[in-house]
Amino acid sequence: MKVLSVASEIYPLIKTGGLADVAGALPLALSGRGVAMRTLIPGYPAVKAALGTTRHLLHFEDLIGVPADVLEAKVAGLDLLVLDAPALFERASGPYLDTDGKDYSDNWRRFAALSRAGAEIAWGALGDWQPDLVHVHDWQTGLVPAYLRYGERPAVPSVMTIHNIAFQGNFSAAVFPALGLPPHAFAMEGVEYYGQVGYLKAGVQTAWAVSTVSPSYAEEILTPEFGMGLEGLLNRRAFDLHGIVNGIDVDVWNPATDSLIATNYKLTDLRNRKANKRAVERHFGLVEDDGPLFCVISRLTWQKGMDLVAAAADDIVAQGGKLAVLGSGDAELVAALQTAAARHPGRVAITVSYNEPLSHLMQAGSDAILIPSRFEPCGLTQLYGLRYGCVPVVSRTGGLNDTVIDANPAALAARSATGVSFGPVTLDNLKRAIRRTIRLYGDPKIWTEIQKQGMTSDVSWDKSAALYADLYSSLLPKGEY
Ligand SMILES: Nc1ncnc2c1ncn2[C@@H]1O[C@H](COP(=O)(O)OP(=O)(O)O[C@H]2O[C@H](CO)[C@@H](O)[C@H](O)[C@H]2O)[C@@H](O)[C@H]1O
């Protein structure tokens, strides 16, 4: 089966969050299941710099107002189609934001162009390669299924995956005429969304199937609390809505072979984690002792409950713990965490940056990772934590709920506990969960058991890749696959 994936970021070429990890891992996970996936991504400077040999496949004279080309390249086992449109993608700062941290004012055009190119390729523009199905991710590619639906060309099945419903890509109705959709597409059953053009809404409305990245989150987004305005439409599409939990690339994230950590270790020699703990403490300027070391690796946002982490820091320290934070994001939350660090030199520290190698070392050396998200479609850092024996302390929501087994008395007795979970998300409940974690840490036998149970839980893509392959097959003409 041939599948075109369209995504606005992909690991290891360009990454601002979990979407990149999934877009990069899924093609590899699916290749053993009879799915040949090619991924269309924008030609940002970082992407073009990583390409090596390319082949020119396609030229657009006017792709939503600009000329563009499609190049083919193979990088890190990925079969890439790169949309080379310098006017849209060659920018000095990140994929979505300018140097002041504001959305590029032409994001509507940039991602309409990506989507339009995806639709043209789906219709066979490459000539010798036409996909059987298109899989698109998040609002940046939400117009692909809409173009396919309104294109008056042969139907192509599509799957739209929601990684984060908080980002919806809503733009003024004034951009609609430039999108190249027929006038009747600007309607409730099309791309119109509360008087605007909604890219994610368009995708959810017009894709053949919709998925999100965990079963719990697929239930949650049917409610007003989590649906963020899309719950009505999602309820209408509930039969076509699937929750498939993310996996991780267990080769990239393997403590036994990871070259980004200080000392490699396996389940059988967890004592080697200590050298990594010392390395984390040194990096962050924390005192070197055996008290529990908590870490955070996250976008610093309200979604991720980072205000609560800042408020819980005093409690961690009062109980002999330490806290190392790696992240970037909202200035207010950065300031709150920096203030906590200033209150507790040597006990609380923050590195404000995006640092992939450091994130590996932190998973390898910290005792526990705090993830008190207010909503979490899946979450990947708890999966990395499980794989690295860094015990996840998570809120009971979305994918966190589906992937971490709380160390309650029953789970401890059954030897199935893999972390600590709490809910609802309040400061008191987070503090209670931290206290419980520190108590568990105080009993080395139980703690090691929790670590080992986490390290042996299946966080690979195996099961979920099979579910995606089944979902794709279910959309193709019967008997074809
Ligand atoms: N400062 C930093 N330095 C280095 N690495 C950092 C970092 N900050 C974050 N990361 C990394 O970025 C990724 C974040 O992925 P998450 O799944 O936790 O959240 P995100 O909200 O981005 O993804 C959305 O999409 C994913 C994919 O579906 C869902 O799991 C998730 O719930 C949803 O919100 C992880 O690989 C993490 O290690």
The ligand as an ORCA input file, in Angstrom:
! r2SCAN-3c Opt
* xyz 0 1
  N      13.268     21.967     25.714
  C      13.302     20.782     25.109
  N      14.468     20.244     24.720
  C      14.515     19.045     24.097
  N      13.431     18.311     23.788
  C      12.244     18.808     24.153
  C      12.106     20.048     24.836
  N      10.791     20.279     25.045
  C      10.136     19.222     24.538
  N      11.008     18.332     23.997
  C      10.704     17.103     23.269
  O       9.606     17.382     22.390
  C       8.706     16.297     22.398
  C       7.402     16.743     23.050
  O       6.436     15.798     22.805
  P       5.109     15.677     23.647
  O       4.380     14.504     23.136
  O       5.466     15.621     25.092
  O       4.344     17.046     23.485
  P       3.814     18.040     22.322
  O       2.831     18.854     23.064
  O       4.941     18.722     21.671
  O       3.121     17.118     21.247
  C       1.772     16.955     20.785
  O       1.870     15.863     19.836
  C       2.410     14.687     20.406
  C       2.559     13.679     19.278
  O       1.359     13.098     18.925
  C       1.544     14.174     21.541
  O       2.210     13.080     22.172
  C       1.297     15.272     22.575
  O       0.375     14.816     23.555
  C       0.787     16.522     21.876
  O       0.566     17.579     22.801
  C       9.396     15.178     23.145
  O      10.160     14.432     22.246
  C      10.300     15.942     24.126
  O      11.390     15.186     24.563
*
